[in-house]
Amino acid sequence: MSMSIVVPETWQAIPSDALRGVVMVVGAVDTGKSSLVRYLWQRVTQQKRPGDVPAVIDADIGQAVLGPPTTQTLRLAHPESFSDFPPRGRLARWFVGAISPRGHMLPTVVGLHRLVQQARRWGARTILVDTTGMVHPQVGGVALKWAEFDLLEPHTVIALQREGELEPLIGPWRHSQRFRLIELTTSPHVRPRSREERIAWRQYRFQVYFRHARDMVLDVQHLPRLGGGRLFPGRLLGFLDRRGFLVALGVLRGWEGHRWTVFTPLRDIARVDAIRLGSIGLDGQLRDHRPPPREEGGKVLGEPSRRE
């Protein structure tokens, strides 16, 4: 695999025996987590441990690399292209429905746990996890990561930080035997991204995902609808299978009673067991936005109406 990142010596010094089981990479925004995971993928796949099909989970729902924003994506290595990144092996996704864990802690933690379980079910013994940049205690970042530690039971946690901002998160674990903690400073080659760059990246990832989408009229009368709030044009939807994993995303165009017009790459609803309502909307250019105020946003959920 060709690398377009500069690899610091500290990354190269990570012991190979630390790269087994669940390996979580934590850090604030713009600390190089995704680049480090990509480098670790190269290390892990080159080892080719007998009986292990490595997996990577992109859990950064705001700046996703392996899938559309609002989702967590699991990919396994493919036998014929073992070291390729993005991996081309088996795929599973979990729909959180938001671009930040804030206000969505439970689906964030549950989804990550379910994807790790799925990776193990598919035979993965080494699972790299790229987490979100929400780490500050004031917004619940420490509680979120600690809950993930408890559920995922990582073998190794690799912490990237600039100037001690992770101390509330990792400080209590330095003398714990629960997992191996590796602390690294942020690479000087990491370039911070502006808010507009982050928005543009999400828009690009949505455009990639919806490139083969088309409008479908669906009868949703017998499908459970998960999540609250009213319908509004542009609301992001997740079509879920019977195990709760994502089948496909959709963008609500309009509705009349139980007949919804949805822009989606989905071709039929045979595998769909439920619809989860997302917490964001997408405009005509697939740029994300918050739900509109009630007086601008249409009727409440389930009320017959039409949106062109």
Beta strands, then each sheet from edge to edge (+ up, - down):
strand 1: 21-27
strand 2: 55-58
strand 3: 71-76
strand 4: 91-95
strand 5: 126-130
strand 6: 156-161
strand 7: 180-185
strand 8: 214-219
strand 9: 225-226
strand 10: 235-240
strand 11: 246-256
strand 12: 259-264
strand 13: 274-282
strand 14: 288-289
sheet 1: 4+ 3- 2+ 5+ 1+ 6+ 7+
sheet 2: 8+ 12- 11+ 10- 13+ 9+
sheet 3: 8+ 12- 11+ 10- 13+ 14-
end
